[in-house]
């Protein structure tokens, strides 16, 4: 038996400086789709993702939250993993740059670069913000001031290590222009790299910092921390066991077949990363793909800091994981930016998934049940007129392979759905309901329905990497056994049993009422309570305040409300008894964190129903921009104590 060919694909490792959003989902789903397809094609796939957990930004965020950096990232990493599991991401390995083996490898990599003469010690000169302890380059300043705090900066210098990036300029240019290697895609990024970075002259890169602590120490020079991009890029090899004993997969999987990312970090992957590998004497990755951004509203890259993020948990819960995966892959044209729109997602869902694919499956299965009791007869009367549909389908596997392997999912999917539309038209052309009236035409009717089933089968195989949860249901409904659902079987006509039996199942893609859904999503996006427009609300009488019954309560239990991303359900002791209260704070707290706590609550608000559950009161909280906390008292405060 021949060995399987290895295939190594990576996402960027994301910053856990905030929770994952739909932009992160795109890169990860894209890689997942390629990984799944390659596995179906018989490759031995290693699909790596992870988190890039060091650096000043994370150190600061954690401090703001009153946590250690590790505590802070642990919480966010759990959310990344939860999202990937929700979205059916089939990663083989998850690397955290805080993992011991990675730290050990990075220290060895840094030393090896130093020993090989590619890292040297010098002076780093820049603009320094003393309160932030940060160096900035001239171009990073905002109006000549610190971009973080807006204060004055001063000229300063510090001792730092530098990587001889400049030395690699000719080799990098050659790499980027090598047509056979086809290293960087899309091609527009090649020109960008050459014109914007190589031609103006590559500068040596400062690769150590002394101004913060949350990073990997340079092990031979105390106080120096390895620059976060050296730490981060190295993940692609440390995760395979390069210079560590944790794994032993480097020889098998390196060089990577594809690194996938969005355009803003292509520079790091197509210039700095290859230069580091050249300096280490290691082979270069085969391909770097820089896709565009999913943009939102104002056309900027959707980011954690803008607070305008569409929640992938809510979308996949309400409309199905596979619909979200399909939408993202179908809409994004490789290389271009793509505005995110729920309306666009619903429109596409209704036309492609509900109308075209869903209907094709349900009509075909229903007709086989109606006309043949669910099992097709072996005798069929095929016709030359079937050829157009069949030969269109024959073209799909190679085209999908080519387009999906190069991140051109929208092209591949468009072509699959053209065949699905053609199949629907084939039903209208052949009018099975007329054929069914004539006993003599039963053979023809069976052939028509069989061709339809087989077209569904072949399309569903090719759609499996995109919609891995729904396609197996389609196979079940059309009676395709395992041998008829392999990648190879997508290339073959009529792989279903001649006397195939279908099984009617649930409606795969129920139609979406677009208006209604948009309204409901909009309502979910509204902040819970509007902040007053004026700085201070109008004066009120003491009597109004006295009407509110404010008490300390003890949290007896707390759990998430199923199907809600926002709500937590509490049972609290209010000093008089137990009561149930709901609060929309699931984004900010894990239920376990709150059990046993003594919180502030308004206990005499009229009861309200949310998600079918009654809430009796309101837990008090404070919001300051991004920050959010419940109002909390010490353990020594009894339940029922009066707040005034
Ligand atoms: O850059 N549209 O991490 P990061 C499409 N840690 N893709 C998007 C996106 C959007 N709006 N927003 C994010 C880092 N992405 C570094 C990477 S790799 C050695 C270190 C995706 O959390 C896209 O892949 O800022 C982008 O390149 C990546 O997330 C940036 O993630």
Boltz pocket constraint, residues with backbone or C-beta under 6 A from the ligand:
constraints:
  - pocket:
      binder: B
      contacts: [[A, 11], [A, 12], [A, 13], [A, 14], [A, 15], [A, 16], [A, 22], [A, 23], [A, 24], [A, 26], [A, 27], [A, 52], [A, 229], [A, 232], [A, 233], [A, 234], [A, 235], [A, 260], [A, 261], [A, 262], [A, 263], [A, 264], [A, 265], [A, 292], [A, 293], [A, 294], [A, 295], [A, 301], [A, 302], [A, 303]]
      max_distance: 6.0
